[in-house]
Amino acid sequence: MVLLHMKWGDKSQFLLQVPGSTKREELMVQVGQVYNGRLKVQRLCLEMEELPQHDIFLPPNMQGLTNDQIEELKLKKEWGEKYAAVF
């Protein structure tokens, strides 16, 4: 087994353990898959931080109303308040 330390400049990206018999073409595919997977997870994590600010969708009783109408009717986003503390 060979342990590869992938870097971008001086910044460490990830470690990849592969058999020593792995061909270069296969290795490049594996490195690309791991790196792209890391980018996807990183984007998901960044978007999760934004989720409480925007909610997933409005509750059925609030859909189709403007923000002003929601304030006038004194409606609240129960799910957003409940899960905002989690993030």
Phi and psi restraints in degrees (range 20) as a CNS / XPLOR table:
assign (resid 1 and name C) (resid 2 and name N)
       (resid 2 and name CA) (resid 2 and name C) 1.0 -122.9 20.0 2
assign (resid 2 and name N) (resid 2 and name CA)
       (resid 2 and name C) (resid 3 and name N) 1.0 136.1 20.0 2
assign (resid 2 and name C) (resid 3 and name N)
       (resid 3 and name CA) (resid 3 and name C) 1.0 -106.0 20.0 2
assign (resid 3 and name N) (resid 3 and name CA)
       (resid 3 and name C) (resid 4 and name N) 1.0 116.6 20.0 2
assign (resid 3 and name C) (resid 4 and name N)
       (resid 4 and name CA) (resid 4 and name C) 1.0 -102.5 20.0 2
assign (resid 4 and name N) (resid 4 and name CA)
       (resid 4 and name C) (resid 5 and name N) 1.0 131.9 20.0 2
assign (resid 4 and name C) (resid 5 and name N)
       (resid 5 and name CA) (resid 5 and name C) 1.0 -104.0 20.0 2
assign (resid 5 and name N) (resid 5 and name CA)
       (resid 5 and name C) (resid 6 and name N) 1.0 107.8 20.0 2
assign (resid 5 and name C) (resid 6 and name N)
       (resid 6 and name CA) (resid 6 and name C) 1.0 -88.0 20.0 2
assign (resid 6 and name N) (resid 6 and name CA)
       (resid 6 and name C) (resid 7 and name N) 1.0 131.9 20.0 2
assign (resid 6 and name C) (resid 7 and name N)
       (resid 7 and name CA) (resid 7 and name C) 1.0 -130.9 20.0 2
assign (resid 7 and name N) (resid 7 and name CA)
       (resid 7 and name C) (resid 8 and name N) 1.0 156.9 20.0 2
assign (resid 7 and name C) (resid 8 and name N)
       (resid 8 and name CA) (resid 8 and name C) 1.0 -124.7 20.0 2
assign (resid 8 and name N) (resid 8 and name CA)
       (resid 8 and name C) (resid 9 and name N) 1.0 102.2 20.0 2
assign (resid 8 and name C) (resid 9 and name N)
       (resid 9 and name CA) (resid 9 and name C) 1.0 67.6 20.0 2
assign (resid 9 and name N) (resid 9 and name CA)
       (resid 9 and name C) (resid 10 and name N) 1.0 -127.0 20.0 2
assign (resid 9 and name C) (resid 10 and name N)
       (resid 10 and name CA) (resid 10 and name C) 1.0 -92.9 20.0 2
assign (resid 10 and name N) (resid 10 and name CA)
       (resid 10 and name C) (resid 11 and name N) 1.0 -4.9 20.0 2
assign (resid 10 and name C) (resid 11 and name N)
       (resid 11 and name CA) (resid 11 and name C) 1.0 -88.8 20.0 2
assign (resid 11 and name N) (resid 11 and name CA)
       (resid 11 and name C) (resid 12 and name N) 1.0 125.3 20.0 2
assign (resid 11 and name C) (resid 12 and name N)
       (resid 12 and name CA) (resid 12 and name C) 1.0 -71.6 20.0 2
assign (resid 12 and name N) (resid 12 and name CA)
       (resid 12 and name C) (resid 13 and name N) 1.0 134.4 20.0 2
assign (resid 12 and name C) (resid 13 and name N)
       (resid 13 and name CA) (resid 13 and name C) 1.0 -103.5 20.0 2
assign (resid 13 and name N) (resid 13 and name CA)
       (resid 13 and name C) (resid 14 and name N) 1.0 -57.5 20.0 2
assign (resid 13 and name C) (resid 14 and name N)
       (resid 14 and name CA) (resid 14 and name C) 1.0 -168.5 20.0 2
assign (resid 14 and name N) (resid 14 and name CA)
       (resid 14 and name C) (resid 15 and name N) 1.0 165.3 20.0 2
assign (resid 14 and name C) (resid 15 and name N)
       (resid 15 and name CA) (resid 15 and name C) 1.0 -105.7 20.0 2
assign (resid 15 and name N) (resid 15 and name CA)
       (resid 15 and name C) (resid 16 and name N) 1.0 141.9 20.0 2
assign (resid 15 and name C) (resid 16 and name N)
       (resid 16 and name CA) (resid 16 and name C) 1.0 -133.4 20.0 2
assign (resid 16 and name N) (resid 16 and name CA)
       (resid 16 and name C) (resid 17 and name N) 1.0 124.1 20.0 2
assign (resid 16 and name C) (resid 17 and name N)
       (resid 17 and name CA) (resid 17 and name C) 1.0 -103.6 20.0 2
assign (resid 17 and name N) (resid 17 and name CA)
       (resid 17 and name C) (resid 18 and name N) 1.0 122.6 20.0 2
assign (resid 17 and name C) (resid 18 and name N)
       (resid 18 and name CA) (resid 18 and name C) 1.0 -134.8 20.0 2
assign (resid 18 and name N) (resid 18 and name CA)
       (resid 18 and name C) (resid 19 and name N) 1.0 156.0 20.0 2
assign (resid 18 and name C) (resid 19 and name N)
       (resid 19 and name CA) (resid 19 and name C) 1.0 -64.6 20.0 2
assign (resid 19 and name N) (resid 19 and name CA)
       (resid 19 and name C) (resid 20 and name N) 1.0 147.9 20.0 2
assign (resid 19 and name C) (resid 20 and name N)
       (resid 20 and name CA) (resid 20 and name C) 1.0 -64.0 20.0 2
assign (resid 20 and name N) (resid 20 and name CA)
       (resid 20 and name C) (resid 21 and name N) 1.0 -20.0 20.0 2
assign (resid 20 and name C) (resid 21 and name N)
       (resid 21 and name CA) (resid 21 and name C) 1.0 -86.7 20.0 2
assign (resid 21 and name N) (resid 21 and name CA)
       (resid 21 and name C) (resid 22 and name N) 1.0 2.8 20.0 2
assign (resid 21 and name C) (resid 22 and name N)
       (resid 22 and name CA) (resid 22 and name C) 1.0 -66.8 20.0 2
assign (resid 22 and name N) (resid 22 and name CA)
       (resid 22 and name C) (resid 23 and name N) 1.0 131.3 20.0 2
assign (resid 22 and name C) (resid 23 and name N)
       (resid 23 and name CA) (resid 23 and name C) 1.0 -74.8 20.0 2
assign (resid 23 and name N) (resid 23 and name CA)
       (resid 23 and name C) (resid 24 and name N) 1.0 154.9 20.0 2
assign (resid 23 and name C) (resid 24 and name N)
       (resid 24 and name CA) (resid 24 and name C) 1.0 -58.2 20.0 2
assign (resid 24 and name N) (resid 24 and name CA)
       (resid 24 and name C) (resid 25 and name N) 1.0 -42.5 20.0 2
assign (resid 24 and name C) (resid 25 and name N)
       (resid 25 and name CA) (resid 25 and name C) 1.0 -62.4 20.0 2
assign (resid 25 and name N) (resid 25 and name CA)
       (resid 25 and name C) (resid 26 and name N) 1.0 -43.7 20.0 2
assign (resid 25 and name C) (resid 26 and name N)
       (resid 26 and name CA) (resid 26 and name C) 1.0 -64.2 20.0 2
assign (resid 26 and name N) (resid 26 and name CA)
       (resid 26 and name C) (resid 27 and name N) 1.0 -40.0 20.0 2
assign (resid 26 and name C) (resid 27 and name N)
       (resid 27 and name CA) (resid 27 and name C) 1.0 -62.7 20.0 2
assign (resid 27 and name N) (resid 27 and name CA)
       (resid 27 and name C) (resid 28 and name N) 1.0 -42.8 20.0 2
assign (resid 27 and name C) (resid 28 and name N)
       (resid 28 and name CA) (resid 28 and name C) 1.0 -63.8 20.0 2
assign (resid 28 and name N) (resid 28 and name CA)
       (resid 28 and name C) (resid 29 and name N) 1.0 -38.5 20.0 2
assign (resid 28 and name C) (resid 29 and name N)
       (resid 29 and name CA) (resid 29 and name C) 1.0 -64.0 20.0 2
assign (resid 29 and name N) (resid 29 and name CA)
       (resid 29 and name C) (resid 30 and name N) 1.0 -45.0 20.0 2
assign (resid 29 and name C) (resid 30 and name N)
       (resid 30 and name CA) (resid 30 and name C) 1.0 -63.7 20.0 2
assign (resid 30 and name N) (resid 30 and name CA)
       (resid 30 and name C) (resid 31 and name N) 1.0 -43.1 20.0 2
assign (resid 30 and name C) (resid 31 and name N)
       (resid 31 and name CA) (resid 31 and name C) 1.0 -62.1 20.0 2
assign (resid 31 and name N) (resid 31 and name CA)
       (resid 31 and name C) (resid 32 and name N) 1.0 -43.3 20.0 2
assign (resid 31 and name C) (resid 32 and name N)
       (resid 32 and name CA) (resid 32 and name C) 1.0 -62.1 20.0 2
assign (resid 32 and name N) (resid 32 and name CA)
       (resid 32 and name C) (resid 33 and name N) 1.0 -41.8 20.0 2
assign (resid 32 and name C) (resid 33 and name N)
       (resid 33 and name CA) (resid 33 and name C) 1.0 -65.1 20.0 2
assign (resid 33 and name N) (resid 33 and name CA)
       (resid 33 and name C) (resid 34 and name N) 1.0 -43.7 20.0 2
assign (resid 33 and name C) (resid 34 and name N)
       (resid 34 and name CA) (resid 34 and name C) 1.0 -66.2 20.0 2
assign (resid 34 and name N) (resid 34 and name CA)
       (resid 34 and name C) (resid 35 and name N) 1.0 -44.2 20.0 2
assign (resid 34 and name C) (resid 35 and name N)
       (resid 35 and name CA) (resid 35 and name C) 1.0 -64.6 20.0 2
assign (resid 35 and name N) (resid 35 and name CA)
       (resid 35 and name C) (resid 36 and name N) 1.0 -44.4 20.0 2
assign (resid 35 and name C) (resid 36 and name N)
       (resid 36 and name CA) (resid 36 and name C) 1.0 -64.9 20.0 2
assign (resid 36 and name N) (resid 36 and name CA)
       (resid 36 and name C) (resid 37 and name N) 1.0 -37.1 20.0 2
assign (resid 36 and name C) (resid 37 and name N)
       (resid 37 and name CA) (resid 37 and name C) 1.0 -63.3 20.0 2
assign (resid 37 and name N) (resid 37 and name CA)
       (resid 37 and name C) (resid 38 and name N) 1.0 -40.9 20.0 2
assign (resid 37 and name C) (resid 38 and name N)
       (resid 38 and name CA) (resid 38 and name C) 1.0 -61.9 20.0 2
assign (resid 38 and name N) (resid 38 and name CA)
       (resid 38 and name C) (resid 39 and name N) 1.0 -42.0 20.0 2
assign (resid 38 and name C) (resid 39 and name N)
       (resid 39 and name CA) (resid 39 and name C) 1.0 -63.5 20.0 2
assign (resid 39 and name N) (resid 39 and name CA)
       (resid 39 and name C) (resid 40 and name N) 1.0 -40.5 20.0 2
assign (resid 39 and name C) (resid 40 and name N)
       (resid 40 and name CA) (resid 40 and name C) 1.0 -62.7 20.0 2
assign (resid 40 and name N) (resid 40 and name CA)
       (resid 40 and name C) (resid 41 and name N) 1.0 -45.0 20.0 2
assign (resid 40 and name C) (resid 41 and name N)
       (resid 41 and name CA) (resid 41 and name C) 1.0 -64.5 20.0 2
assign (resid 41 and name N) (resid 41 and name CA)
       (resid 41 and name C) (resid 42 and name N) 1.0 -40.9 20.0 2
assign (resid 41 and name C) (resid 42 and name N)
       (resid 42 and name CA) (resid 42 and name C) 1.0 -62.3 20.0 2
assign (resid 42 and name N) (resid 42 and name CA)
       (resid 42 and name C) (resid 43 and name N) 1.0 -43.2 20.0 2
assign (resid 42 and name C) (resid 43 and name N)
       (resid 43 and name CA) (resid 43 and name C) 1.0 -64.0 20.0 2
assign (resid 43 and name N) (resid 43 and name CA)
       (resid 43 and name C) (resid 44 and name N) 1.0 -40.9 20.0 2
assign (resid 43 and name C) (resid 44 and name N)
       (resid 44 and name CA) (resid 44 and name C) 1.0 -61.3 20.0 2
assign (resid 44 and name N) (resid 44 and name CA)
       (resid 44 and name C) (resid 45 and name N) 1.0 -42.2 20.0 2
assign (resid 44 and name C) (resid 45 and name N)
       (resid 45 and name CA) (resid 45 and name C) 1.0 -64.1 20.0 2
assign (resid 45 and name N) (resid 45 and name CA)
       (resid 45 and name C) (resid 46 and name N) 1.0 -40.6 20.0 2
assign (resid 45 and name C) (resid 46 and name N)
       (resid 46 and name CA) (resid 46 and name C) 1.0 -65.8 20.0 2
assign (resid 46 and name N) (resid 46 and name CA)
       (resid 46 and name C) (resid 47 and name N) 1.0 -39.1 20.0 2
assign (resid 46 and name C) (resid 47 and name N)
       (resid 47 and name CA) (resid 47 and name C) 1.0 -70.6 20.0 2
assign (resid 47 and name N) (resid 47 and name CA)
       (resid 47 and name C) (resid 48 and name N) 1.0 -31.6 20.0 2
assign (resid 47 and name C) (resid 48 and name N)
       (resid 48 and name CA) (resid 48 and name C) 1.0 -62.7 20.0 2
assign (resid 48 and name N) (resid 48 and name CA)
       (resid 48 and name C) (resid 49 and name N) 1.0 -33.2 20.0 2
assign (resid 48 and name C) (resid 49 and name N)
       (resid 49 and name CA) (resid 49 and name C) 1.0 -66.3 20.0 2
assign (resid 49 and name N) (resid 49 and name CA)
       (resid 49 and name C) (resid 50 and name N) 1.0 -30.7 20.0 2
assign (resid 49 and name C) (resid 50 and name N)
       (resid 50 and name CA) (resid 50 and name C) 1.0 -82.9 20.0 2
assign (resid 50 and name N) (resid 50 and name CA)
       (resid 50 and name C) (resid 51 and name N) 1.0 -19.7 20.0 2
assign (resid 50 and name C) (resid 51 and name N)
       (resid 51 and name CA) (resid 51 and name C) 1.0 -56.6 20.0 2
assign (resid 51 and name N) (resid 51 and name CA)
       (resid 51 and name C) (resid 52 and name N) 1.0 -45.4 20.0 2
assign (resid 51 and name C) (resid 52 and name N)
       (resid 52 and name CA) (resid 52 and name C) 1.0 -62.8 20.0 2
assign (resid 52 and name N) (resid 52 and name CA)
       (resid 52 and name C) (resid 53 and name N) 1.0 -26.3 20.0 2
assign (resid 52 and name C) (resid 53 and name N)
       (resid 53 and name CA) (resid 53 and name C) 1.0 -72.6 20.0 2
assign (resid 53 and name N) (resid 53 and name CA)
       (resid 53 and name C) (resid 54 and name N) 1.0 -30.8 20.0 2
assign (resid 53 and name C) (resid 54 and name N)
       (resid 54 and name CA) (resid 54 and name C) 1.0 -113.5 20.0 2
assign (resid 54 and name N) (resid 54 and name CA)
       (resid 54 and name C) (resid 55 and name N) 1.0 -12.8 20.0 2
assign (resid 54 and name C) (resid 55 and name N)
       (resid 55 and name CA) (resid 55 and name C) 1.0 61.4 20.0 2
assign (resid 55 and name N) (resid 55 and name CA)
       (resid 55 and name C) (resid 56 and name N) 1.0 165.8 20.0 2
assign (resid 55 and name C) (resid 56 and name N)
       (resid 56 and name CA) (resid 56 and name C) 1.0 -76.8 20.0 2
assign (resid 56 and name N) (resid 56 and name CA)
       (resid 56 and name C) (resid 57 and name N) 1.0 -51.4 20.0 2
assign (resid 56 and name C) (resid 57 and name N)
       (resid 57 and name CA) (resid 57 and name C) 1.0 -161.1 20.0 2
assign (resid 57 and name N) (resid 57 and name CA)
       (resid 57 and name C) (resid 58 and name N) 1.0 165.1 20.0 2
assign (resid 57 and name C) (resid 58 and name N)
       (resid 58 and name CA) (resid 58 and name C) 1.0 -77.9 20.0 2
assign (resid 58 and name N) (resid 58 and name CA)
       (resid 58 and name C) (resid 59 and name N) 1.0 150.2 20.0 2
assign (resid 58 and name C) (resid 59 and name N)
       (resid 59 and name CA) (resid 59 and name C) 1.0 -61.4 20.0 2
assign (resid 59 and name N) (resid 59 and name CA)
       (resid 59 and name C) (resid 60 and name N) 1.0 157.3 20.0 2
assign (resid 59 and name C) (resid 60 and name N)
       (resid 60 and name CA) (resid 60 and name C) 1.0 -54.6 20.0 2
assign (resid 60 and name N) (resid 60 and name CA)
       (resid 60 and name C) (resid 61 and name N) 1.0 -34.7 20.0 2
assign (resid 60 and name C) (resid 61 and name N)
       (resid 61 and name CA) (resid 61 and name C) 1.0 -75.7 20.0 2
assign (resid 61 and name N) (resid 61 and name CA)
       (resid 61 and name C) (resid 62 and name N) 1.0 -7.9 20.0 2
assign (resid 61 and name C) (resid 62 and name N)
       (resid 62 and name CA) (resid 62 and name C) 1.0 -111.9 20.0 2
assign (resid 62 and name N) (resid 62 and name CA)
       (resid 62 and name C) (resid 63 and name N) 1.0 -9.5 20.0 2
assign (resid 62 and name C) (resid 63 and name N)
       (resid 63 and name CA) (resid 63 and name C) 1.0 -67.4 20.0 2
assign (resid 63 and name N) (resid 63 and name CA)
       (resid 63 and name C) (resid 64 and name N) 1.0 134.2 20.0 2
assign (resid 63 and name C) (resid 64 and name N)
       (resid 64 and name CA) (resid 64 and name C) 1.0 89.9 20.0 2
assign (resid 64 and name N) (resid 64 and name CA)
       (resid 64 and name C) (resid 65 and name N) 1.0 -3.6 20.0 2
assign (resid 64 and name C) (resid 65 and name N)
       (resid 65 and name CA) (resid 65 and name C) 1.0 -98.2 20.0 2
assign (resid 65 and name N) (resid 65 and name CA)
       (resid 65 and name C) (resid 66 and name N) 1.0 149.9 20.0 2
assign (resid 65 and name C) (resid 66 and name N)
       (resid 66 and name CA) (resid 66 and name C) 1.0 -81.1 20.0 2
assign (resid 66 and name N) (resid 66 and name CA)
       (resid 66 and name C) (resid 67 and name N) 1.0 166.7 20.0 2
assign (resid 66 and name C) (resid 67 and name N)
       (resid 67 and name CA) (resid 67 and name C) 1.0 -60.3 20.0 2
assign (resid 67 and name N) (resid 67 and name CA)
       (resid 67 and name C) (resid 68 and name N) 1.0 -37.8 20.0 2
assign (resid 67 and name C) (resid 68 and name N)
       (resid 68 and name CA) (resid 68 and name C) 1.0 -63.3 20.0 2
assign (resid 68 and name N) (resid 68 and name CA)
       (resid 68 and name C) (resid 69 and name N) 1.0 -42.7 20.0 2
assign (resid 68 and name C) (resid 69 and name N)
       (resid 69 and name CA) (resid 69 and name C) 1.0 -64.6 20.0 2
assign (resid 69 and name N) (resid 69 and name CA)
       (resid 69 and name C) (resid 70 and name N) 1.0 -38.0 20.0 2
assign (resid 69 and name C) (resid 70 and name N)
       (resid 70 and name CA) (resid 70 and name C) 1.0 -63.1 20.0 2
assign (resid 70 and name N) (resid 70 and name CA)
       (resid 70 and name C) (resid 71 and name N) 1.0 -42.3 20.0 2
assign (resid 70 and name C) (resid 71 and name N)
       (resid 71 and name CA) (resid 71 and name C) 1.0 -66.4 20.0 2
assign (resid 71 and name N) (resid 71 and name CA)
       (resid 71 and name C) (resid 72 and name N) 1.0 -42.1 20.0 2
assign (resid 71 and name C) (resid 72 and name N)
       (resid 72 and name CA) (resid 72 and name C) 1.0 -61.8 20.0 2
assign (resid 72 and name N) (resid 72 and name CA)
       (resid 72 and name C) (resid 73 and name N) 1.0 -40.5 20.0 2
assign (resid 72 and name C) (resid 73 and name N)
       (resid 73 and name CA) (resid 73 and name C) 1.0 -81.7 20.0 2
assign (resid 73 and name N) (resid 73 and name CA)
       (resid 73 and name C) (resid 74 and name N) 1.0 -5.2 20.0 2
assign (resid 73 and name C) (resid 74 and name N)
       (resid 74 and name CA) (resid 74 and name C) 1.0 55.8 20.0 2
assign (resid 74 and name N) (resid 74 and name CA)
       (resid 74 and name C) (resid 75 and name N) 1.0 44.3 20.0 2
assign (resid 74 and name C) (resid 75 and name N)
       (resid 75 and name CA) (resid 75 and name C) 1.0 -86.4 20.0 2
assign (resid 75 and name N) (resid 75 and name CA)
       (resid 75 and name C) (resid 76 and name N) 1.0 150.4 20.0 2
assign (resid 75 and name C) (resid 76 and name N)
       (resid 76 and name CA) (resid 76 and name C) 1.0 -126.8 20.0 2
assign (resid 76 and name N) (resid 76 and name CA)
       (resid 76 and name C) (resid 77 and name N) 1.0 149.4 20.0 2
assign (resid 76 and name C) (resid 77 and name N)
       (resid 77 and name CA) (resid 77 and name C) 1.0 -89.6 20.0 2
assign (resid 77 and name N) (resid 77 and name CA)
       (resid 77 and name C) (resid 78 and name N) 1.0 94.1 20.0 2
assign (resid 77 and name C) (resid 78 and name N)
       (resid 78 and name CA) (resid 78 and name C) 1.0 -63.3 20.0 2
assign (resid 78 and name N) (resid 78 and name CA)
       (resid 78 and name C) (resid 79 and name N) 1.0 -41.0 20.0 2
assign (resid 78 and name C) (resid 79 and name N)
       (resid 79 and name CA) (resid 79 and name C) 1.0 -67.8 20.0 2
assign (resid 79 and name N) (resid 79 and name CA)
       (resid 79 and name C) (resid 80 and name N) 1.0 -41.5 20.0 2
assign (resid 79 and name C) (resid 80 and name N)
       (resid 80 and name CA) (resid 80 and name C) 1.0 -61.4 20.0 2
assign (resid 80 and name N) (resid 80 and name CA)
       (resid 80 and name C) (resid 81 and name N) 1.0 -42.0 20.0 2
assign (resid 80 and name C) (resid 81 and name N)
       (resid 81 and name CA) (resid 81 and name C) 1.0 -69.8 20.0 2
assign (resid 81 and name N) (resid 81 and name CA)
       (resid 81 and name C) (resid 82 and name N) 1.0 -37.1 20.0 2
assign (resid 81 and name C) (resid 82 and name N)
       (resid 82 and name CA) (resid 82 and name C) 1.0 -66.6 20.0 2
assign (resid 82 and name N) (resid 82 and name CA)
       (resid 82 and name C) (resid 83 and name N) 1.0 -41.0 20.0 2
assign (resid 82 and name C) (resid 83 and name N)
       (resid 83 and name CA) (resid 83 and name C) 1.0 -100.0 20.0 2
assign (resid 83 and name N) (resid 83 and name CA)
       (resid 83 and name C) (resid 84 and name N) 1.0 -3.4 20.0 2
assign (resid 83 and name C) (resid 84 and name N)
       (resid 84 and name CA) (resid 84 and name C) 1.0 -63.6 20.0 2
assign (resid 84 and name N) (resid 84 and name CA)
       (resid 84 and name C) (resid 85 and name N) 1.0 -32.8 20.0 2
assign (resid 84 and name C) (resid 85 and name N)
       (resid 85 and name CA) (resid 85 and name C) 1.0 -68.6 20.0 2
assign (resid 85 and name N) (resid 85 and name CA)
       (resid 85 and name C) (resid 86 and name N) 1.0 -25.6 20.0 2
assign (resid 85 and name C) (resid 86 and name N)
       (resid 86 and name CA) (resid 86 and name C) 1.0 -67.3 20.0 2
assign (resid 86 and name N) (resid 86 and name CA)
       (resid 86 and name C) (resid 87 and name N) 1.0 -37.0 20.0 2
